[in-house]
Structure formats: structure tokens, C-alpha cells
Amino acid sequence: MEEKSKIIAACGNDCSACPRYVAHPYEKTEEELLHTAELWMKIGYRDHVVSNEEIACLGCRPENWCRYQVITCCAEKGIKTCAECAEYPCRNMQDCFAVTASFEPMCRRVCTGEEYEQLKRAFFEKELNLRSGRGEFIFLRCDGNNKDFIENCRLLDADLDLRVGKIIKRDKYAQYNLLDKINEAIVVYRDNSPIGGGAIRPYDENTAELKRVFVLPAEQGKGIGTELVSKLIEWARELGYKKMILETGELLAESCHVYSKLGFQRIPNYGAYADMPESLCMGKEL
């Protein structure tokens, strides 16, 4: 699908990616609108297949029905999007974000890859779109399939190769850094650009393992890594884990400092790292 310039609605949705949007030059055929109507029923946005006339949308207008009355609120305040509001994010928008996110697992489950990516750009990145308009950092929860998370891991490996690759044979670590079992990851964005990321994965029933934490060198030293790890710790607590462990190395002094600051302490090397003296393992009770 051809990438087009974003058209950010008051709530942060990207109209240009929405399969309902028919304003010029985003006109849809009758067949495309029928497919969208069927898709809306499949993902639970409608309880039946509505008409093409009903599914077609020309964009947010005050007269359109909206559960959160976002366009009306923005019009009353003389602003274009919630990003311009001094009260952002208000309780109303927090509820909007939460309800939108609640549909994401169903969309991922029943949609084709192309359908899901289109819905993701249209609806599931609304908070990212709004915060990028405010110049804020956003910590986006995702999984190991997120393309920006995958790229961040590639950059992490390249950075490690440069820093310690001549001292440590890093290829032996590759099998322990696979992304296929990562269901909880976070990507950090600034101005809509990814600048870091990290993840957790199960180690045992009560223990989460911290994995693949990296912030771009140009963004290091700003507290982003500390906040990122803090948010991953918070997520692990939400999932019911009682402990978090990680593997790093004595040569990575900056990483060790961040982990120590957050309460991690050195523990005996665990699992596959037990016979790797260059590894340094740490743990923290949650």
C-alpha cells in the first residue's frame, strides 16, 4: 500500500490510513467500502455489515457521532487536535486510548497482516501521533514483531560489536537473543522517530528476564534508559512477576549504572550464562 502524508484527526487517528476515509484524493471503490464494512463487523466495531454509505467517512466533523466528543471539545477550545490542549491527556482521552487499545488484540487475531497494519496506522498509533505533535517522548508497548523494535535490536547488536566485539565472541549470544518469544516490548519515540527500546520475557513462572535494552547513542545520558527500564519493571509487575533478572557485562559500565540505580544487584550467573565469565547477571525483587 502506498504511503501517504498523515492527516491527523483531533483524537490522533490518521485519516489517511483509515479504510473508511473517502475524501479526495482518498476515494474508495464500492468493493473496497464493502470489504471495510465486513472488516468492521469482523473486528467488533459493528454488530452487522452496514451499508457502503454508512461506512464511508469524510473525516471528523462536529455533527458526527463521537463517544468522546473530541472534535466538539477541540472546536470549543479553538484548537485542531488534543495535542494542543493544556489539559492533555485529560481523563476523557485516557479513556479513549484505553478503549482503542482494547480492540487491538482482536484485530491482530482476525485480520490479515495488511489489514492489521492499516488499522494500526489509522487507530492504534493515535497517542504516538498526538505526543509527537507535542515533542514528547512516548513509550509504546508492543511485541517482538514490531519493526521498530527489531531495528533497535539490530542497532544494539551493531553497537555491541563496535564496543566489545574485539574482546568477546558475541556470536555465541545470538541464540539467547531471539525475538520470537518476546510478547512484551517497548519502543521509545521522539517526534515520531524510534530512539530506543527494550523487552521482557518469561524466565520461569515468577521471574521475568529483561532483554534487548538499547537507546541510540545520541539520546543517551538523558534519563531515557532509566525510564524505559522502569516502565518494563512496571509491566512485569502488572503481569504478576515477583522478580526480574538480566544479563549484561562489566565492560558495559553505563548499563550497569542504570540497573544498579534501579535496585538491581549482582547475582550468580544463571542459565546459559553460568559458564560465560564475561557475563554479569543482576536481579531485583519486584
C-alpha positions as CSV (number, residue, x, y, z in Angstrom):
1,M,0.0,0.0,0.0
2,E,1.3,3.4,-1.0
3,E,2.4,5.6,2.0
4,K,0.6,9.0,2.0
5,S,1.1,12.0,4.2
6,K,-0.6,11.7,7.5
7,I,-3.9,13.5,8.2
8,I,-4.1,13.7,12.0
9,A,-7.6,13.9,13.4
10,A,-8.5,15.7,16.7
11,C,-8.1,12.5,18.6
12,G,-4.9,11.4,16.9
13,N,-6.3,9.0,14.4
14,D,-4.6,9.1,11.0
15,C,-7.4,9.6,8.4
16,S,-5.1,8.9,5.5
17,A,-4.7,5.3,6.6
18,C,-8.3,4.7,7.5
19,P,-10.1,2.4,5.1
20,R,-13.3,4.3,5.6
21,Y,-11.9,7.7,4.6
22,V,-13.2,8.8,1.2
23,A,-12.3,12.5,0.9
24,H,-10.3,13.4,-2.2
25,P,-7.7,12.0,-3.1
26,Y,-8.6,9.0,-0.8
27,E,-11.7,7.9,-2.7
28,K,-12.7,4.2,-2.3
29,T,-14.5,1.9,-4.7
30,E,-17.8,0.3,-3.8
31,E,-15.9,-3.1,-3.4
32,E,-13.4,-1.5,-1.1
33,L,-16.1,0.0,1.1
34,L,-18.0,-3.3,1.2
35,H,-14.8,-5.0,2.4
36,T,-14.3,-2.3,5.1
37,A,-17.9,-2.8,6.3
38,E,-17.3,-6.6,6.5
39,L,-14.0,-5.9,8.3
40,W,-15.7,-3.6,10.8
41,M,-18.1,-6.4,11.8
42,K,-15.2,-8.9,11.9
43,I,-13.2,-6.9,14.4
44,G,-16.3,-5.9,16.5
45,Y,-16.6,-2.2,15.5
46,R,-20.2,-3.1,14.2
47,D,-22.6,-5.9,15.0
48,H,-23.6,-6.3,11.4
49,V,-22.4,-5.3,7.9
50,V,-23.6,-1.7,7.4
51,S,-24.1,-0.1,4.0
52,N,-21.4,1.5,2.0
53,E,-23.0,4.9,2.6
54,E,-22.8,4.4,6.3
55,I,-19.2,3.1,6.4
56,A,-17.8,5.9,4.2
57,C,-16.4,8.8,6.1
58,L,-15.3,12.3,5.1
59,G,-13.4,13.0,8.3
60,C,-14.3,14.2,11.8
61,R,-17.0,16.9,12.0
62,P,-18.9,18.3,14.9
63,E,-22.1,16.8,13.7
64,N,-20.6,13.3,13.5
65,W,-21.4,10.9,16.4
66,C,-18.3,10.5,18.7
67,R,-18.4,8.8,22.0
68,Y,-15.8,11.1,23.4
69,Q,-16.9,14.4,21.7
70,V,-13.3,15.2,20.9
71,I,-13.9,17.3,17.8
72,T,-16.6,19.3,19.6
73,C,-14.2,19.9,22.6
74,C,-11.4,21.0,20.3
75,A,-13.7,23.3,18.4
76,E,-14.8,24.9,21.7
77,K,-11.2,25.5,22.7
78,G,-10.2,26.8,19.3
79,I,-7.6,24.0,18.7
80,K,-7.1,21.4,16.0
81,T,-6.1,18.4,18.0
82,C,-5.8,17.3,21.6
83,A,-2.1,17.7,21.4
84,E,-2.6,21.5,21.6
85,C,-4.7,21.3,24.8
86,A,-3.1,22.4,28.1
87,E,-5.1,19.6,29.9
88,Y,-3.7,16.8,27.6
89,P,-4.1,13.9,28.3
90,C,-7.4,14.5,30.1
91,R,-9.4,11.7,31.6
92,N,-11.6,11.6,28.5
93,M,-8.7,11.0,26.2
94,Q,-7.1,8.4,28.6
95,D,-10.4,6.5,28.3
96,C,-10.3,6.9,24.6
97,F,-6.8,5.5,24.4
98,A,-7.7,2.5,26.7
99,V,-10.9,1.6,24.7
100,T,-8.9,1.8,21.4
101,A,-6.2,-0.4,22.8
102,S,-8.8,-3.0,23.9
103,F,-9.6,-3.7,20.2
104,E,-6.0,-4.3,19.2
105,P,-5.7,-8.0,20.3
106,M,-8.9,-8.9,18.3
107,C,-7.6,-7.0,15.2
108,R,-4.3,-8.8,15.4
109,R,-6.0,-12.1,15.8
110,V,-8.6,-12.0,13.0
111,C,-7.1,-9.6,10.4
112,T,-4.7,-10.3,7.6
113,G,-1.3,-8.8,8.0
114,E,-2.1,-6.0,5.6
115,E,-5.5,-5.2,7.3
116,Y,-3.8,-5.1,10.7
117,E,-1.1,-2.8,9.6
118,Q,-3.6,-0.4,8.1
119,L,-5.7,-0.4,11.2
120,K,-2.6,0.1,13.3
121,R,-1.6,3.2,11.4
122,A,-5.1,4.5,11.4
123,F,-6.1,4.0,15.0
124,F,-3.6,2.3,17.3
125,E,-0.9,5.0,16.9
126,K,-3.2,7.9,18.0
127,E,-1.3,8.6,21.2
128,L,2.0,8.5,19.3
129,N,0.7,10.9,16.7
130,L,-0.5,13.3,19.4
131,R,2.6,13.2,21.6
132,S,4.8,13.7,18.6
133,G,3.0,16.9,17.9
134,R,3.9,18.0,21.5
135,G,7.6,17.0,21.1
136,E,7.2,14.5,23.9
137,F,8.7,11.0,24.4
138,I,6.3,8.2,24.1
139,F,6.9,4.7,25.4
140,L,4.8,2.4,23.1
141,R,4.0,-1.1,24.3
142,C,4.3,-3.7,21.5
143,D,5.8,-7.2,20.9
144,G,8.8,-8.7,19.3
145,N,7.3,-8.4,15.8
146,N,7.3,-4.6,15.9
147,K,9.5,-3.4,13.0
148,D,11.0,-0.5,15.0
149,F,11.8,-2.8,17.9
150,I,13.5,-5.3,15.5
151,E,15.6,-2.4,14.1
152,N,16.5,-1.2,17.5
153,C,17.8,-4.7,18.3
154,R,19.9,-4.6,15.1
155,L,21.4,-1.3,16.2
156,L,22.1,-2.7,19.6
157,D,24.0,-5.6,18.1
158,A,25.9,-3.3,15.9
159,D,26.8,-1.1,18.9
160,L,27.9,-4.1,20.9
161,D,30.1,-5.3,18.1
162,L,31.9,-2.0,18.0
163,R,32.3,-1.7,21.7
164,V,33.2,-5.2,22.8
165,G,33.3,-7.3,19.6
166,K,37.1,-7.4,19.6
167,I,37.2,-8.7,23.2
168,I,34.2,-11.0,23.3
169,K,33.0,-13.5,20.8
170,R,29.4,-12.3,20.6
171,D,28.1,-14.8,18.1
172,K,27.6,-17.3,20.9
173,Y,25.0,-14.9,22.4
174,A,22.8,-14.8,19.3
175,Q,20.7,-17.9,20.3
176,Y,19.7,-16.3,23.6
177,N,18.6,-13.0,22.0
178,L,15.9,-14.4,19.6
179,L,12.8,-12.2,19.4
180,D,10.2,-14.9,18.6
181,K,9.3,-15.4,22.3
182,I,9.0,-11.8,23.2
183,N,5.4,-10.7,23.8
184,E,6.1,-7.6,25.8
185,A,8.4,-4.9,24.3
186,I,8.5,-1.1,24.5
187,V,9.7,1.2,21.7
188,V,10.6,4.8,22.7
189,Y,9.7,7.5,20.2
190,R,10.5,11.2,19.9
191,D,9.0,13.3,17.2
192,N,7.6,10.1,15.6
193,S,11.1,8.6,15.3
194,P,12.2,5.5,17.3
195,I,15.1,6.2,19.6
196,G,15.3,3.2,21.9
197,G,13.6,0.0,23.1
198,G,13.7,-3.0,25.4
199,A,11.7,-6.0,26.4
200,I,10.8,-8.6,29.0
201,R,10.2,-12.3,28.5
202,P,9.3,-15.2,30.9
203,Y,12.2,-16.9,32.6
204,D,10.1,-19.0,34.9
205,E,6.6,-18.7,36.4
206,N,7.6,-15.9,38.8
207,T,10.6,-14.4,37.1
208,A,10.8,-12.1,34.1
209,E,14.1,-11.6,32.2
210,L,15.0,-8.1,30.9
211,K,16.2,-8.2,27.3
212,R,17.4,-6.1,24.4
213,V,17.6,-2.7,26.1
214,F,19.2,0.0,24.0
215,V,18.9,3.7,23.5
216,L,20.5,5.4,20.5
217,P,23.9,6.9,21.5
218,A,22.8,10.5,20.6
219,E,19.9,10.1,23.1
220,Q,21.9,8.5,25.9
221,G,22.5,10.5,29.1
222,K,19.0,12.0,29.2
223,G,17.4,9.5,31.6
224,I,15.6,7.7,28.8
225,G,17.1,4.3,29.5
226,T,16.2,4.6,33.2
227,E,12.6,5.5,32.4
228,L,12.5,2.7,29.8
229,V,13.6,0.0,32.3
230,S,11.3,1.5,34.9
231,K,8.4,1.0,32.6
232,L,9.4,-2.6,31.8
233,I,9.6,-3.2,35.5
234,E,6.1,-1.8,35.9
235,W,4.8,-4.0,33.1
236,A,6.4,-7.1,34.7
237,R,4.6,-6.3,38.0
238,E,1.3,-5.9,36.1
239,L,1.8,-9.4,34.7
240,G,2.3,-10.8,38.2
241,Y,6.1,-11.5,38.2
242,K,7.8,-11.4,41.5
243,K,11.4,-11.0,40.3
244,M,13.4,-9.7,37.3
245,I,16.8,-10.8,36.2
246,L,19.1,-9.7,33.4
247,E,22.5,-10.3,31.8
248,T,24.9,-7.6,30.9
249,G,28.7,-7.3,31.1
250,E,31.3,-5.5,33.2
251,L,32.5,-3.7,30.1
252,L,29.1,-2.0,29.7
253,A,29.6,0.3,32.6
254,E,26.7,2.7,31.6
255,S,24.2,-0.1,31.6
256,C,25.4,-1.5,34.9
257,H,25.0,2.0,36.4
258,V,21.4,2.3,35.2
259,Y,20.5,-1.1,36.6
260,S,22.1,-0.5,39.9
261,K,20.3,2.8,40.3
262,L,17.0,1.0,39.8
263,G,17.8,-1.5,42.6
264,F,19.3,-4.4,40.7
265,Q,22.1,-6.3,42.4
266,R,24.7,-8.7,41.1
267,I,23.6,-12.4,41.3
268,P,25.3,-15.7,40.3
269,N,25.3,-16.1,36.5
270,Y,22.2,-18.0,35.6
271,G,21.2,-20.5,32.9
272,A,23.2,-20.3,29.7
273,Y,25.4,-17.6,31.2
274,A,26.7,-19.7,34.0
275,D,29.8,-20.7,32.0
276,M,30.4,-17.2,30.5
277,P,32.7,-15.3,32.8
278,E,32.5,-12.2,30.7
279,S,28.7,-12.0,31.5
280,L,27.5,-10.2,34.6
281,C,24.0,-11.1,35.8
282,M,21.8,-9.0,38.1
283,G,18.4,-9.4,39.7
284,K,15.8,-7.4,41.6
285,E,12.7,-8.4,43.6
286,L,9.6,-6.8,42.3
